[in-house]
Amino acid sequence: MSVSRGEFPAPAPSAPTLVAALERAARHPGVVLRFLDASEREEILTWSEVRDRALGVAGALRRLGIEPGERVALVHPTCPDFVVSLFAVLLAGAVPVPLYPPVRLGRLDEYHRRTAAMLLASGSRLVLADARVRRILGRTLELAPPSLGCARLSDLTPSSVEPKEVRPEDLGLVQFSSGTTVDPKPVALSHRALMAQVAALNSHWPDADGVVNSGFCWLPLYHDMGLVGCVFSALERPGDLTLMGPEVFVARPSLWLRGISRFRATISPAPNFAYALCLERVRDEDLEGVDLSSWRGALNGAESVSPRVLRAFVSRFARWGLRPEALTPVYGLSEAALAVTFAELGRPFTSRVFDRDALADGQGRTADDGVEIVSVGRPLPGFEVQLRDEAGSPVETGRVGRLWARGPSLMDGYLDRRDATAAALVDGWLDTGDLGLLVDGELHLVGRAKDVVILRGRNYLPDEIEAALDDVAGARRGCAAAVGHLPEDGEREELLLLVEHDRKATSEELLTLPERCRRAILHETSLAVDRVEVLEPGTLPRTSSGKIRRGEALSRFLRGTLEPPVPVNALTLGRALAGSQVAHLRRRLRGGDGTPSEGSSGAG
Amino acid sequence: MKRAEILAGVESIARRRLGRETITAEPDARLIDDLELDSLQLLTLAVEVENHFRVRLSEDDDQAIVTVGDLVATIERRLAEGGR
């Protein structure tokens, strides 16, 4: 089953590269980037100011020895220096690698390890950092010393330079799909892919009928939704964009809505959790005089979209002029530069209810009662999606399948990671690792085939969360599954921990095990676990090689069929032998691999 | 600003922004290990402290603050230095 918008050609970008797009935007003196702080004070920058400052820094970078194609890591909060540094790297012909700044009031060890892993994986030769960030980057730089060290923008003496010739096929950005300490995968995107992505986005909301689009973005700029979806799309139009730091939004969600109103923003995206946070934390008195009627694209993506949150958001903020049709679920991933599908703008979001049991069997049958899933729409012009089975063949209409995508903005690959690239990109198609259903040509996301936990729009590898349990007494080592999911009646993705207890665990240990697991994970990863389920040893389903099947564990848990193995004694063994033929056949029909025997369940 | 006022300010942030009844009862309580604030709550606490007290916590402060007592002492010190 596939849906193509290949017959709608991908719109041609207004410039072939980000460098050419900057040159073009610089000729529009009326278009501005506006930076808003926590006190709602603004600082304004035109694109020509960005270009002029960036050109000076690009000269300094060249003098330092940065060569075309080399990577430069950027560690800044949301501020003018970030934008200047980013374009300076591009004007020098090099490739920016935006990384996130240190966490506030949090532990630094994890940050250092993670950032060092990303510096190594991206092969960054230099780090450009905010002055305040640079002071505490020391440990990171010891772990992964870039050959040219770490510089502040103010350390670099501007030096005039001609922009380096950049071709559309050259790399324009390296971004990380998930920040992990173990195996960070640097997504390498060409100028051509980035420009194709933003042209497709901008074609979705053309300046027409008297509407001149203007963006508002508090999303982090080291993430594709903020950088590609907001900054690069504003550059390509070119159009106004107001930027605010993510920490400001998190502390005061009302400033997002106030900012949209004040600057008459039309497009402002955010992950589902942000809409839920507004419902929880914005008070009526924070919104005095606010008018949200300009907001046409309240895009919602990067994590599971909850229909309950969308409905509650519409009804809560309608009083302030929010258009019900503004809420637009979208789907994408960093390997595709950002978006793959979009619900139609200007139409209220739609959802369908699927029969719960049929869905568990991979069949999408609509029903009156069951699981409600929001439509994330159709492929962008020039894009195509296809649902495949495990063997790689397209699934029949109405079946759940693994989602593959094709289009003009796919990554070149993971930087210097031939094996990982070959696994993700096959014959021009990208394996998204997500499970989907197509109904009337619209994509509905059912779950994930790949192991990744998405919380607040950020991707985490479950391995890291599970590794936090290594020293927890009473937990069976290597026998836990950390899974994220959107509960049926929930408003946001929840982190669920399924953990087997140790056979020798005392009753005292068992009693406190959930609490100690929660603490260990919070301590190591700063993530709060929503629910801990302690299981009998051997309960988690495993592959034949002993790896835990997290997706299967979650689906059994949700169906209430996650059960411990039957203890083996002479009687059960005899019964099992007698019934083994039947059981074997049944297992194969079910497509599961059955409950592991004691012997095969220890590995992990 | 007196210490009592600082404590009251921190409590009010905890109540309004973090949904906690009290966080200053035990000055030795650690923000992460004992109070179990997650990354989102820690970020909120940092930004709200800056807004409320009109001080700027530096990145070095951020990393030195482990307990509630550390937080209060840092606010006190920044206020004594004359705010931002």
Contacts between the chains, C-beta under 8 A, distances in Angstrom:
chain1	res1	chain2	res2	distance
A	38	B	47	6.3
A	38	B	50	7.2
A	38	B	51	6.0
A	39	B	51	7.9
A	102	B	59	6.3
A	102	B	62	7.3
A	102	B	63	7.8
A	103	B	39	5.9
A	103	B	42	7.2
A	103	B	43	7.3
A	104	B	42	6.1
A	104	B	43	5.1
A	104	B	46	4.1
A	104	B	47	7.6
A	104	B	57	7.9
A	104	B	62	5.1
A	105	B	31	6.2
A	105	B	37	7.9
A	105	B	42	4.0
A	105	B	43	7.3
A	105	B	45	6.2
A	105	B	46	5.0
A	105	B	62	5.4
A	105	B	65	5.8
A	106	B	32	7.4
A	106	B	39	5.8
A	106	B	42	5.5
A	106	B	62	7.8
A	107	B	32	6.9
A	108	B	63	5.5
A	132	B	58	6.6
A	132	B	59	5.1
A	133	B	59	6.6
A	135	B	59	6.2
A	135	B	60	6.7
A	136	B	59	5.1
A	136	B	60	6.9
A	136	B	63	6.3
A	247	B	43	5.2
A	247	B	46	7.4
A	247	B	47	5.3
A	248	B	47	6.6
A	250	B	40	5.9
A	250	B	43	5.2
A	250	B	44	5.7
A	250	B	47	7.2
A	251	B	17	7.0
A	251	B	43	6.9
A	251	B	44	4.8
A	251	B	46	8.0
A	251	B	47	3.5
A	251	B	48	5.4
A	251	B	51	7.2
A	252	B	47	7.5
A	252	B	51	7.7
A	281	B	17	7.5
A	456	B	40	6.8
A	518	B	36	7.7
A	519	B	33	7.1
A	519	B	36	7.1
A	522	B	32	6.7
A	522	B	36	5.8
A	522	B	38	6.4
A	523	B	32	6.5
A	523	B	33	6.2
A	526	B	32	7.2
A	526	B	38	5.8
A	526	B	39	3.9
A	526	B	42	7.4
A	527	B	38	6.4
A	527	B	39	7.3
A	528	B	36	7.2
A	528	B	38	4.1
